[in-house]
Amino acid sequence: MVKKYQQAFRARQDAAVIARAIQKNGIKNASEDPAASERLHRAFSYEIKTGKPSNQRHSGRCWSFAALNTLRHKFASKYHFKDFELSQNYLFFWDRIERANMFFQKVIATADRPLHDRLVDFYLNFALNDGGQWANAASIIEKYGVVPEYVMPDTHNTKDTSDVAEVMNYLMRKDALELRRMVSHGDSDDELTKARERMMADVYKVAAYAFGEPPVKFDLEFRDDDKKFHQVLDLTPLDFYHQYFDTNFNDYVVVTNAPDHDYQRVYSMPSQDSVVGGVPIKFVNVPFADLQEAAIKQLKAGETVWVGNDVLQQMDRKRGLMDAKLFHREELLGVDFTMDKKDRLESRQAMVSHAMTLTGFDLVNDQPTRWKIENSWGKDNGDNGYFVMTQDWFEEYTYEAVINKKYLSTDLQTLAVQQPVELSAWDSLQ
């Protein structure tokens, strides 16, 4: 068999040339399509003017960065301050607290299951994962409000979450075993509640040390782009949110294109609803054309769009290029990589790995050809932090767009209020 493989490999006349190119440059560099630069020309027939990009650094907080971007764009437009930034650390602090509370409740609720039951394993592995859904960010904002970045700036532990994640995960898994033992020993609900509150106090302590305590009140002070000074004293984070932002996250719908699920259905994922009383995680699954139409309507109305993508596919991070035909691996390697969007989701080759913000698009004969994306990887990636993607990349690797229901068709508005089908914790949309 090995001899047959060798013969098949050497039958290709340029095998040695290809091997040298790949070994010296890597598969991506050797297979890149030079014409991609032309397809990804950075000119757009419609774009929303936004300021400098944010930077999540070594963390998985893209979901909250993208949500805050949509808010700060509105503030920038209304108050003429294009480089205004909201505190991502503030959201992350409350996400850690709410997520720990959810974790302990789920541990108690599943304590009658075997330790390595699939659902128990999911919660133990998920613990305090950095990743999240749009609804997680929306829930925290609606419950705790927001603050400017200067009020609670990032710390070493938010810029690189690996250290604090190691500590928190260790702590919470230790506590999970204690709660499971208490349930198995028949401890009362009151005893379990006291134990959980003690454990939550430890989580709060670690979060406060690592991120700083969130402010109860703060002073809003800034000079806008017209050099006008603004000052409002003693604002609470919720006051600031309600007085300066006209967004109600309950008015938004996650429009999804996941062809491994039935279209024209609503799905929920309660296993990741981490905020008590928060916005539930729901997906309205429709053909891609419906998602795109809604995104264009919202952009034309002057509002940027949170999108969930599989950003690791066919992407050049440094140059900020996303093109479904960026790398021609099939031609280079002589191997068939054919899988459609459904196949990739079902096999876990695809996942919603990153959230970004749509800020513009280009039309040719009324059809979109490329899109402008604000990323959260800082100004040194892409064009000052902005990426560009082709239409085919958008179709192949975008799975979610968060749309205000007023930009949805009547049919989609009706669909969005249907009773959802509950998804498993390990569904492809997790």
WOGIKA-V465581 format. One record per run of one state. SS is the DSSP state (~ for helix, > for strand, _ for the rest). FROM is the first residue (numbers start at 1). TO is the last residue. Records with the same first field share a line. If there is no record, write none. Layout:
# WOGIKA-V465581
SS=FROM-TO / FROM-TO
This chain:
# WOGIKA-V465581
_=1-1 / 11-14 / 26-26 / 33-35 / 40-45 / 48-54 / 56-57 / 59-61 / 80-85 / 87-87 / 110-117 / 127-133 / 145-147 / 149-155 / 161-161 / 185-188 / 212-217 / 224-228 / 236-236 / 245-248 / 257-264 / 269-269 / 273-281 / 286-287 / 301-304 / 310-314 / 317-320 / 323-326 / 328-328 / 334-340 / 347-353 / 365-366 / 375-376 / 378-382 / 384-385 / 408-409 / 417-420 / 423-430
~=2-10 / 15-25 / 27-31 / 36-39 / 62-79 / 88-109 / 118-126 / 134-144 / 156-159 / 162-184 / 189-211 / 237-244 / 249-251 / 270-272 / 288-300 / 329-333 / 341-346 / 391-397 / 405-407 / 410-416
>=32-32 / 46-47 / 55-55 / 58-58 / 86-86 / 148-148 / 160-160 / 218-223 / 229-235 / 252-256 / 265-268 / 282-285 / 305-309 / 315-316 / 321-322 / 327-327 / 354-364 / 367-374 / 377-377 / 383-383 / 386-390 / 398-404 / 421-422
